[in-house]
Amino acid sequence: MVDYVEDTSVTRKQVGIRLLYTLLFLIIFEVLKLIIQITVLFQFVYLLITKDYIKPLRRFSDRLSTYAYKVIRYVTLNENQRPFPFADFPAEAEQAEETVRFE
């Protein structure tokens, strides 16, 4: 019985390049965190004033959180596909709940 062993040898150059991309995406992730915090605060201030939320901002926030998830998967070596701007910006991950409840 012969076991098939995939050649997984990597060079230091490949590791170094991946490290540089990882550092770039860690910086991008920090910017994403700031943008998400700003959108959350803005959405709640708007909600407190008008008692309604901004639907386009909810969709944007969902796409942004999906992008942040993709970035985290890439930097933790759980995904090989480089996130945006090297790939398309992700679509909404899940359909948002129609109504927001405060319980």
Buried (B, 14 or more C-beta within 10 A) or exposed (E): EEEEEEEEEEEEEEEEEBEEBBEEBEEBBEEBEEEBEEBEEEBEEBBEEEEEBBEEBBEBBBBBBBBBBBBBBBBEEEBEEBBEEEEEEBEBEEEBEEEEEEE
